[in-house]
Amino acid sequence: MKIYQVADPEFKEYGRVIKGYDLHPLIREMEKLPVPEDVAYVASVPELEELLVAQELKMGVYGGMPIQVGYCNGHNQRLNALEYHRDSEVNVAVGDLILLLGRLQDVAEDYTLDTSSVKAFLVPSGTMIEIYATTLHYAPCQTKEDGFRCAVVLPEGTNGPLGEKPVVRCGEEKLQTACNKWLIGHPEGGLPEGSFLGLKGENVSVV
């Protein structure tokens, strides 16, 4: 598939590149973290949240809202699923990585999505981006055999335990798998039993 750059105009409807922050301390801490053979997501890492840039992002990007700083590291080359939140997500690429992105506006009334609408974007190493709340995303894809590292900033509590399943009223509730997390899976994505499998078409791959 065609791989765009986050500097390309096509990215503007999905997010933006954020500049002006010193990311070096964050990147140094991220480089200490493991890269598993599969994909690991950790929502909150104290060593990352104690950095000055975390406080700066809390004020400068999230307007003072409580945030969490974690990571998504590992090996991946496929779409597998797409998720979204009610707030923007900030990612910092530690090494080049590729994001497969969709738009909430393209989701059908039955909460299915044709994967042919998904686009791929290369995020160069050391780049920080904001992914808008209306952008569907999931685990990054690697560009090299040694995997990927991606710092993840979100409002505090996101992806945490849901507590109780919401009553299904409008239908969207069946997508909710965690706090502030709605997920649409692919039948070939290897997701837990009971996940809503609404991605139709090819399980998109970057290779």
Secondary structure by P-SEA (a helix, b strand, c coil): ccccccccccccccbbbbccccaaaaaaaaaaccccccbbbbcccccccccaaaaaaaccccccccbbbbbcbbbbccccccccccbbbbbbbcccbbbbbbbccccccccccccccbbbbbbcccbbbbbcccbbbcbbbbcccccbbbbbbcccccccccccccccccccccccccccbbbbbcccccccccccccccccccccc
